Amino acid sequence: MQKEEAAFIKGYRVTEDGQVISPSGKILKINYCGNYPKFHTHISDKLVDIECHRLAAYQKFGQEMYLPGIEVRHIIPDRKNFKLDNILIGTRTENARDKPPEVRKAGAKKANEASRYLSDGEVKQLREDRKNGMLHREPVQKYKISFCTGSYIINNKTYRHV
């Protein structure tokens, strides 16, 4: 049994306006530390974190939210908004498309920068070395990159911004 299901069976609920209610009807204090708002409860004698948006999704969609490839989505891309009318389920692609284009672009840029081998200065120097007659294998050895990566940089297929 998934933890959201267990919490729902215990009586935890998300109200229409996004409050989390305990089995006794008390409005819970939500922890906003980390990626998603959550609350703590005991399930099978273990203290577990329940993410509020996932409880809301279980409450709305039941077992369907656990199907392979299904994620919880926010119509308004605000992780702190887990009101029932803001929660959907769907594929990873649908979830990504829910984000505004500028947010998707910023995420792609960040991922690209994280996978970069060389600094902008090194790229400029590598291209300059090649223009000055250095053989292709030499800058590849100098910067400790693969032949393919060096070729892509030299031919402006990557690092086009430099």
Backbone as ProteinMPNN parsed JSONL, in Angstrom:
{"seq_chain_A": "MQKEEAAFIKGYRVTEDGQVISPSGKILKINYCGNYPKFHTHISDKLVDIECHRLAAYQKFGQEMYLPGIEVRHIIPDRKNFKLDNILIGTRTENARDKPPEVRKAGAKKANEASRYLSDGEVKQLREDRKNGMLHREPVQKYKISFCTGSYIINNKTYRHV", "coords_chain_A": {"N_chain_A": [[0.84, -1.178, 0.0], [0.567, 2.198, -0.867], [1.894, 5.229, 0.609], [0.27, 7.548, 0.484], [-2.241, 6.498, 0.029], [-2.554, 5.031, 2.402], [-2.61, 7.147, 4.252], [-4.933, 8.418, 3.433], [-6.833, 6.429, 3.953], [-6.593, 6.413, 6.715], [-7.882, 8.768, 7.223], [-7.046, 11.331, 6.51], [-7.422, 14.343, 4.662], [-7.609, 16.583, 1.838], [-8.865, 19.772, 1.563], [-11.195, 21.604, -0.561], [-10.149, 24.171, -0.751], [-7.473, 23.794, -0.301], [-6.486, 23.067, 2.234], [-5.067, 20.848, 4.617], [-6.565, 18.284, 6.341], [-6.756, 16.593, 9.419], [-7.557, 13.234, 10.636], [-9.188, 13.788, 12.828], [-10.361, 16.121, 12.137], [-8.927, 18.414, 12.417], [-7.125, 21.243, 11.216], [-4.105, 20.854, 9.633], [-0.696, 21.811, 10.288], [1.431, 22.708, 7.759], [4.494, 21.653, 6.366], [6.791, 23.526, 4.712], [9.339, 23.088, 3.87], [11.803, 22.019, 1.659], [11.183, 20.344, -1.516], [8.351, 20.002, -1.994], [5.273, 20.921, -0.341], [4.469, 19.314, 2.753], [3.24, 16.966, 5.222], [3.508, 15.273, 8.393], [2.933, 11.945, 9.473], [2.04, 8.954, 11.262], [2.453, 5.78, 9.931], [1.952, 2.44, 9.941], [3.457, 2.286, 12.309], [5.621, 3.896, 11.683], [7.094, 7.072, 11.225], [6.196, 9.115, 8.632], [6.628, 11.234, 5.754], [4.131, 12.932, 4.028], [3.431, 14.108, 0.937], [1.567, 16.91, 0.146], [0.337, 17.501, -2.359], [0.308, 15.015, -3.52], [-1.377, 13.54, -1.839], [-3.728, 14.942, -2.362], [-4.022, 14.293, -5.066], [-4.378, 11.516, -4.877], [-6.776, 11.493, -3.486], [-8.467, 12.6, -5.413], [-8.095, 10.985, -7.727], [-7.552, 8.376, -7.02], [-6.32, 5.032, -7.28], [-5.453, 5.313, -9.874], [-3.481, 7.238, -10.054], [-1.165, 5.883, -9.56], [-0.45, 4.459, -11.761], [1.872, 3.196, -14.215], [4.179, 5.57, -15.488], [2.694, 7.797, -14.869], [2.306, 11.006, -13.462], [1.881, 13.46, -10.852], [0.326, 16.493, -11.511], [0.362, 20.101, -11.619], [-1.974, 22.513, -12.391], [-1.746, 25.321, -12.248], [1.467, 26.287, -12.117], [2.6, 26.054, -9.312], [4.057, 24.864, -6.595], [3.17, 25.093, -4.024], [0.493, 25.313, -4.204], [-1.916, 23.238, -3.741], [-4.598, 22.9, -4.045], [-7.614, 21.192, -4.719], [-8.749, 21.709, -7.261], [-6.539, 22.432, -8.699], [-5.004, 20.268, -9.168], [-3.963, 17.636, -11.221], [-3.478, 14.529, -13.001], [-1.027, 12.999, -15.111], [1.139, 12.429, -17.943], [4.772, 12.564, -17.997], [5.565, 14.283, -20.031], [3.252, 15.865, -20.37], [3.249, 17.033, -17.859], [5.612, 18.528, -17.967], [4.922, 20.324, -19.98], [3.106, 21.868, -18.655], [4.492, 23.821, -17.399], [5.481, 27.253, -17.681], [6.831, 28.555, -20.788], [9.234, 30.064, -20.407], [10.22, 29.076, -18.023], [10.674, 26.404, -18.646], [12.662, 26.795, -20.581], [14.697, 27.974, -19.039], [15.289, 25.84, -17.336], [16.268, 23.966, -19.189], [18.528, 25.311, -20.071], [20.033, 25.398, -17.723], [20.475, 22.648, -17.315], [21.993, 22.116, -19.585], [24.27, 23.674, -19.091], [25.265, 22.355, -16.883], [26.232, 20.05, -17.964], [28.423, 20.746, -19.42], [31.705, 20.541, -20.763], [33.855, 22.283, -21.024], [35.007, 25.605, -20.207], [33.842, 28.86, -21.341], [36.049, 30.375, -22.058], [37.998, 28.389, -22.514], [36.866, 27.121, -24.72], [36.994, 29.16, -26.655], [39.795, 29.378, -26.811], [40.446, 26.806, -27.705], [39.275, 26.794, -30.271], [40.734, 28.857, -31.404], [43.326, 27.777, -31.271], [43.019, 25.725, -33.145], [42.498, 27.193, -35.463], [44.952, 28.343, -35.766], [46.454, 26.364, -36.83], [46.892, 24.063, -35.354], [46.799, 20.562, -35.129], [43.882, 18.436, -35.27], [43.824, 16.41, -33.311], [45.474, 17.391, -31.33], [44.342, 19.683, -29.768], [42.326, 18.205, -28.664], [43.667, 16.378, -27.046], [44.956, 18.225, -25.392], [42.824, 19.456, -23.958], [41.624, 17.31, -22.831], [39.339, 15.924, -23.881], [36.906, 14.081, -25.815], [37.419, 12.987, -29.233], [35.17, 13.389, -30.8], [33.692, 15.282, -29.277], [35.49, 17.43, -29.395], [35.462, 17.909, -32.179], [32.766, 18.69, -32.555], [32.759, 21.076, -31.077], [34.703, 22.628, -32.428], [33.503, 22.844, -34.932], [31.287, 24.364, -34.416], [28.915, 23.091, -33.597], [28.262, 22.631, -31.035], [28.367, 24.704, -28.09], [27.63, 27.12, -29.295], [27.064, 29.674, -28.518], [29.439, 30.83, -27.867]], "CA_chain_A": [[0.0, 0.0, 0.0], [1.308, 3.458, -0.949], [1.688, 6.037, 1.812], [-0.869, 8.449, 0.301], [-3.429, 5.666, 0.215], [-2.649, 4.733, 3.831], [-3.025, 8.376, 4.925], [-6.335, 8.633, 3.073], [-7.609, 5.44, 4.716], [-6.597, 6.882, 8.112], [-8.818, 9.88, 7.338], [-6.485, 12.616, 6.105], [-8.063, 14.86, 3.463], [-7.292, 17.931, 1.367], [-10.122, 20.467, 1.288], [-11.255, 22.306, -1.846], [-9.303, 25.367, -0.723], [-6.073, 23.438, -0.119], [-6.091, 22.805, 3.621], [-4.985, 19.419, 4.935], [-7.35, 18.013, 7.545], [-6.425, 15.327, 10.093], [-8.741, 12.394, 10.861], [-10.057, 14.389, 13.847], [-10.927, 17.351, 11.588], [-8.045, 19.536, 12.71], [-6.306, 21.719, 10.093], [-2.701, 20.562, 9.943], [0.388, 22.733, 9.931], [2.152, 22.14, 6.622], [5.931, 21.912, 6.318], [7.152, 24.01, 3.381], [10.763, 22.886, 3.689], [12.057, 21.016, 0.632], [10.569, 20.554, -2.828], [6.899, 20.076, -1.976], [4.663, 20.975, 0.988], [4.184, 17.979, 3.277], [2.933, 16.845, 6.644], [4.015, 14.024, 8.951], [1.98, 11.081, 10.166], [2.532, 7.598, 11.494], [1.847, 4.698, 9.15], [2.596, 1.181, 10.349], [4.409, 2.635, 13.37], [6.751, 4.678, 11.164], [6.793, 8.46, 10.904], [6.447, 9.324, 7.203], [6.223, 12.495, 5.141], [3.133, 12.814, 2.97], [3.391, 15.329, 0.137], [0.166, 17.34, 0.085], [-0.198, 17.381, -3.712], [0.09, 13.592, -3.815], [-2.6, 13.164, -1.136], [-4.825, 15.525, -3.141], [-4.176, 13.488, -6.288], [-4.99, 10.235, -4.512], [-8.156, 11.791, -3.117], [-9.205, 12.866, -6.647], [-7.951, 9.997, -8.793], [-7.377, 7.038, -6.477], [-5.22, 4.176, -7.742], [-5.03, 5.732, -11.21], [-2.253, 8.035, -9.954], [-0.011, 4.987, -9.425], [-0.185, 3.756, -13.016], [3.217, 3.493, -14.742], [4.326, 6.746, -16.337], [1.787, 8.866, -14.451], [2.826, 11.942, -12.47], [0.951, 14.462, -10.364], [0.546, 17.769, -12.198], [-0.273, 21.315, -11.1], [-2.43, 23.361, -13.493], [-0.968, 26.534, -11.991], [2.738, 25.688, -11.69], [3.009, 26.535, -8.002], [4.086, 23.664, -5.75], [2.461, 25.355, -2.771], [-0.938, 25.31, -4.492], [-2.402, 21.868, -3.905], [-6.057, 22.896, -4.03], [-8.082, 20.08, -5.548], [-8.974, 22.097, -8.656], [-5.245, 22.678, -9.332], [-4.288, 18.992, -9.264], [-4.285, 16.687, -12.286], [-2.44, 13.528, -13.223], [-0.718, 12.876, -16.525], [2.475, 11.929, -18.289], [5.895, 13.477, -17.758], [5.503, 15.299, -21.081], [2.177, 16.792, -20.008], [3.707, 17.756, -16.672], [6.605, 19.509, -18.421], [4.227, 21.35, -20.765], [2.357, 22.725, -17.738], [5.365, 24.916, -16.976], [5.595, 28.319, -18.68], [7.994, 28.365, -21.673], [10.476, 30.646, -19.876], [10.696, 28.179, -16.974], [11.245, 25.243, -19.356], [13.903, 27.235, -21.221], [15.701, 28.158, -17.983], [15.678, 24.491, -16.9], [17.091, 23.368, -20.241], [19.82, 26.006, -20.057], [20.745, 24.945, -16.525], [20.927, 21.273, -17.577], [23.053, 22.201, -20.581], [25.48, 24.195, -18.448], [25.777, 21.35, -15.954], [26.902, 18.978, -18.703], [29.499, 21.309, -20.227], [33.057, 20.062, -20.486], [34.841, 23.355, -21.047], [34.539, 26.976, -19.972], [33.791, 29.657, -22.566], [37.429, 30.744, -22.394], [38.669, 27.209, -23.08], [36.3, 26.905, -26.057], [37.604, 30.178, -27.524], [41.199, 29.018, -26.998], [40.497, 25.598, -28.541], [38.979, 27.196, -31.654], [41.878, 29.664, -31.839], [44.415, 26.814, -31.501], [42.733, 25.015, -34.394], [42.68, 28.165, -36.556], [46.386, 28.606, -35.884], [47.128, 25.239, -37.456], [47.037, 22.899, -34.49], [46.073, 19.398, -35.638], [42.658, 18.164, -34.522], [44.064, 15.563, -32.136], [46.222, 18.121, -30.299], [43.469, 20.323, -28.784], [41.569, 17.14, -27.995], [44.537, 15.898, -25.973], [45.226, 19.344, -24.492], [41.663, 19.736, -23.105], [41.152, 16.027, -22.293], [37.975, 15.674, -24.343], [36.885, 13.089, -26.891], [37.583, 13.482, -30.602], [33.837, 13.824, -31.23], [33.381, 16.53, -28.572], [36.346, 18.444, -29.998], [34.945, 18.189, -33.516], [31.518, 19.452, -32.411], [33.095, 22.429, -30.615], [35.415, 23.308, -33.512], [32.573, 23.082, -36.037], [30.149, 25.164, -33.907], [27.682, 22.32, -33.368], [28.011, 22.87, -29.613], [28.954, 25.958, -27.59], [27.39, 28.126, -30.337], [26.996, 30.997, -27.893], [30.793, 31.343, -27.626]], "C_chain_A": [[0.89, 1.248, 0.0], [0.966, 4.348, 0.248], [0.526, 7.022, 1.681], [-2.182, 7.709, 0.527], [-3.639, 5.375, 1.699], [-3.116, 5.967, 4.61], [-4.502, 8.663, 4.647], [-7.237, 7.678, 3.859], [-7.684, 5.843, 6.189], [-7.55, 8.058, 8.316], [-8.269, 11.248, 6.995], [-7.132, 13.032, 4.783], [-7.486, 16.231, 3.118], [-8.626, 18.574, 1.02], [-10.053, 21.148, -0.072], [-10.314, 23.501, -1.886], [-7.85, 25.065, -0.347], [-5.592, 23.319, 1.308], [-6.003, 21.289, 3.803], [-5.632, 19.217, 6.298], [-6.944, 16.649, 8.103], [-7.694, 14.493, 10.25], [-9.7, 12.982, 11.904], [-10.688, 15.695, 13.372], [-10.085, 18.587, 11.821], [-7.265, 19.922, 11.443], [-4.842, 21.548, 10.483], [-1.784, 21.707, 9.549], [1.217, 22.028, 8.858], [3.613, 22.575, 6.675], [6.29, 22.306, 4.883], [8.644, 23.902, 3.114], [10.969, 21.786, 2.643], [11.301, 21.339, -0.646], [9.067, 20.797, -2.778], [6.383, 20.183, -0.545], [4.272, 19.585, 1.455], [3.764, 18.063, 4.732], [3.43, 15.478, 7.086], [2.866, 13.252, 9.586], [2.632, 9.722, 10.382], [1.741, 6.611, 10.643], [2.648, 3.446, 9.473], [3.727, 1.455, 11.334], [5.67, 3.338, 12.883], [6.273, 6.089, 10.881], [7.17, 8.688, 9.442], [6.002, 10.727, 6.797], [5.218, 12.189, 4.04], [3.128, 14.142, 2.222], [1.935, 15.668, -0.144], [-0.428, 17.175, -1.315], [-0.476, 15.919, -4.075], [-1.144, 13.064, -3.066], [-3.809, 13.699, -1.897], [-5.083, 14.711, -4.404], [-4.813, 12.134, -5.969], [-6.469, 10.43, -4.199], [-9.018, 11.975, -4.373], [-9.232, 11.68, -7.608], [-7.751, 8.564, -8.311], [-6.168, 6.321, -7.057], [-4.673, 4.575, -9.11], [-3.713, 6.526, -11.161], [-0.999, 7.171, -9.86], [0.293, 4.207, -10.705], [1.214, 4.117, -13.533], [3.197, 4.716, -15.659], [3.439, 7.922, -15.952], [2.436, 9.693, -13.343], [1.703, 12.858, -12.017], [1.33, 15.792, -10.999], [-0.162, 18.899, -11.455], [-0.693, 22.158, -12.304], [-1.717, 24.703, -13.418], [0.357, 26.042, -11.425], [3.294, 26.306, -10.409], [2.922, 25.341, -7.059], [3.321, 23.848, -4.448], [0.948, 25.369, -2.963], [-1.382, 23.877, -4.76], [-3.91, 21.799, -3.699], [-6.514, 21.827, -5.015], [-8.281, 20.472, -7.008], [-7.674, 22.437, -9.4], [-4.475, 21.385, -9.597], [-4.857, 18.128, -10.385], [-3.247, 15.57, -12.232], [-2.22, 13.438, -14.719], [0.697, 12.368, -16.721], [3.535, 12.969, -17.957], [5.897, 14.612, -18.785], [4.429, 16.328, -20.765], [2.594, 17.653, -18.815], [4.708, 18.849, -17.067], [5.933, 20.649, -19.182], [3.392, 22.281, -19.888], [3.184, 23.935, -17.307], [5.386, 25.984, -18.065], [6.862, 28.126, -19.522], [9.295, 28.916, -21.102], [11.057, 29.776, -18.77], [11.321, 26.936, -17.604], [12.59, 25.601, -19.968], [15.02, 27.385, -20.194], [16.193, 26.808, -17.472], [16.579, 23.807, -17.907], [18.484, 23.994, -20.258], [20.664, 25.543, -18.874], [21.29, 23.525, -16.73], [22.082, 21.263, -18.571], [24.356, 22.654, -19.939], [26.102, 23.172, -17.507], [26.559, 20.262, -16.68], [28.059, 19.487, -19.562], [30.853, 20.778, -19.783], [34.038, 21.201, -20.27], [34.206, 24.697, -20.72], [34.495, 27.7, -21.312], [35.199, 30.052, -23.019], [38.19, 29.589, -23.039], [38.166, 26.924, -24.497], [36.918, 27.89, -27.046], [39.053, 29.811, -27.836], [41.331, 27.79, -27.898], [40.266, 25.962, -30.0], [40.142, 28.013, -32.228], [43.08, 28.754, -32.15], [44.234, 26.13, -32.855], [42.947, 25.936, -35.595], [44.147, 28.424, -36.815], [47.172, 27.385, -36.347], [47.341, 24.018, -36.58], [46.205, 21.747, -35.075], [44.904, 19.071, -34.715], [42.92, 17.368, -33.247], [44.758, 16.312, -31.001], [45.316, 18.87, -29.311], [42.626, 19.296, -28.011], [42.388, 16.588, -26.825], [44.768, 16.99, -24.923], [44.081, 19.561, -23.5], [41.012, 18.475, -22.536], [39.667, 15.792, -22.589], [38.032, 14.654, -25.467], [37.044, 13.773, -28.249], [36.267, 14.079, -31.081], [33.467, 15.156, -30.579], [34.205, 17.671, -29.152], [35.852, 18.863, -31.368], [33.684, 19.042, -33.446], [31.805, 20.89, -31.983], [33.727, 23.228, -31.745], [34.458, 23.693, -34.628], [31.277, 23.783, -35.606], [28.834, 24.385, -33.793], [27.29, 22.382, -31.892], [28.727, 24.158, -29.228], [28.782, 27.077, -28.63], [27.382, 29.544, -29.777], [28.371, 31.641, -27.71], [31.391, 31.839, -28.943]], "O_chain_A": [[1.845, 1.339, 0.771], [-0.114, 4.235, 0.828], [-0.144, 7.306, 2.674], [-3.112, 8.236, 1.139], [-4.761, 5.459, 2.2], [-3.927, 5.847, 5.528], [-5.23, 9.103, 5.536], [-8.282, 8.083, 4.369], [-8.71, 5.642, 6.838], [-7.981, 8.322, 9.438], [-8.968, 12.245, 7.174], [-7.363, 12.204, 3.901], [-6.953, 16.937, 3.973], [-9.425, 18.002, 0.279], [-8.979, 21.257, -0.664], [-9.744, 23.811, -2.933], [-7.075, 25.99, -0.1], [-4.396, 23.457, 1.567], [-6.78, 20.542, 3.209], [-5.294, 19.887, 7.274], [-6.806, 15.678, 7.359], [-8.794, 14.996, 10.021], [-10.898, 12.7, 11.866], [-11.46, 16.313, 14.105], [-10.489, 19.692, 11.458], [-6.806, 19.057, 10.697], [-4.399, 22.034, 11.523], [-2.055, 22.461, 8.614], [1.646, 20.889, 9.04], [3.921, 23.725, 6.992], [6.115, 21.518, 3.953], [9.158, 24.566, 2.213], [10.356, 20.723, 2.746], [10.836, 22.462, -0.84], [8.562, 21.698, -3.448], [6.974, 19.61, 0.37], [3.8, 18.768, 0.664], [3.914, 19.097, 5.384], [3.737, 14.624, 6.254], [1.948, 13.837, 10.161], [3.642, 9.392, 9.761], [0.51, 6.617, 10.645], [3.866, 3.407, 9.299], [4.823, 0.912, 11.2], [6.676, 3.373, 13.592], [5.175, 6.285, 10.36], [8.319, 8.483, 9.053], [5.119, 11.321, 7.416], [5.431, 11.294, 3.222], [2.851, 15.186, 2.812], [1.166, 14.827, -0.611], [-1.577, 16.753, -1.447], [-1.389, 15.628, -4.847], [-1.877, 12.231, -3.599], [-4.804, 12.992, -2.059], [-6.234, 14.469, -4.768], [-5.683, 11.664, -6.703], [-7.31, 9.625, -4.6], [-10.174, 11.552, -4.393], [-10.257, 11.398, -8.229], [-7.778, 7.633, -9.117], [-5.124, 6.93, -7.294], [-3.55, 4.212, -9.461], [-2.929, 6.492, -12.109], [0.11, 7.667, -10.059], [1.205, 3.38, -10.721], [1.684, 5.232, -13.308], [2.307, 4.867, -16.496], [3.433, 8.942, -16.642], [3.035, 9.153, -12.414], [0.697, 13.015, -12.71], [2.5, 16.173, -11.023], [-1.151, 18.68, -10.756], [0.141, 22.485, -13.148], [-1.15, 25.167, -14.406], [0.374, 25.435, -10.354], [4.318, 26.988, -10.423], [1.827, 24.862, -6.761], [2.875, 22.875, -3.84], [0.201, 25.429, -1.986], [-1.24, 23.37, -5.873], [-4.441, 20.787, -3.242], [-5.86, 21.593, -6.031], [-8.016, 19.671, -7.904], [-7.705, 22.701, -10.602], [-3.398, 21.421, -10.194], [-6.067, 17.92, -10.481], [-2.259, 15.661, -11.503], [-3.11, 13.759, -15.507], [1.358, 11.935, -15.778], [3.216, 14.122, -17.669], [6.195, 15.759, -18.451], [4.666, 17.53, -20.878], [2.322, 18.853, -18.776], [4.648, 19.966, -16.552], [6.329, 21.807, -19.047], [3.01, 23.366, -20.327], [2.631, 24.956, -16.897], [5.317, 25.656, -19.249], [7.856, 27.594, -19.028], [10.351, 28.311, -21.285], [12.275, 29.742, -18.597], [12.368, 26.467, -17.158], [13.543, 24.826, -19.893], [16.155, 26.975, -20.44], [17.383, 26.645, -17.204], [17.546, 23.143, -17.532], [19.487, 23.303, -20.434], [21.867, 25.323, -19.011], [22.429, 23.235, -16.362], [23.033, 20.497, -18.421], [25.418, 22.091, -20.207], [27.323, 23.125, -17.351], [27.438, 19.626, -16.098], [28.617, 18.726, -20.352], [31.11, 20.592, -18.593], [34.942, 21.105, -19.44], [33.011, 24.898, -20.932], [35.044, 27.218, -22.303], [35.498, 30.062, -24.213], [38.938, 29.79, -23.996], [38.941, 26.533, -25.37], [37.319, 27.504, -28.144], [39.492, 29.917, -28.982], [42.217, 27.734, -28.751], [40.989, 25.488, -30.876], [40.488, 27.87, -33.401], [43.762, 28.937, -33.159], [45.191, 25.979, -33.614], [43.5, 25.524, -36.615], [44.547, 28.693, -37.947], [48.4, 27.363, -36.269], [47.919, 23.03, -37.033], [45.053, 21.938, -35.465], [44.932, 19.388, -33.526], [42.301, 17.628, -32.215], [44.647, 15.917, -29.841], [45.499, 18.711, -28.105], [42.269, 19.511, -26.853], [41.851, 16.36, -25.741], [44.775, 16.718, -23.722], [44.331, 19.821, -22.324], [39.991, 18.545, -21.851], [38.865, 15.507, -21.699], [39.104, 14.393, -26.012], [36.831, 14.978, -28.385], [36.248, 15.146, -31.695], [32.982, 16.062, -31.257], [33.68, 18.761, -29.377], [35.828, 20.053, -31.682], [33.546, 20.01, -34.194], [31.165, 21.821, -32.472], [33.34, 24.368, -31.996], [34.595, 24.768, -35.211], [30.293, 23.791, -36.346], [27.757, 24.974, -33.887], [26.122, 22.206, -31.546], [29.59, 24.64, -29.961], [29.688, 27.889, -28.821], [27.665, 30.502, -30.497], [28.472, 32.837, -27.433], [32.527, 32.313, -28.965]]}, "name": "protein", "num_of_chains": 1, "seq": "MQKEEAAFIKGYRVTEDGQVISPSGKILKINYCGNYPKFHTHISDKLVDIECHRLAAYQKFGQEMYLPGIEVRHIIPDRKNFKLDNILIGTRTENARDKPPEVRKAGAKKANEASRYLSDGEVKQLREDRKNGMLHREPVQKYKISFCTGSYIINNKTYRHV"}
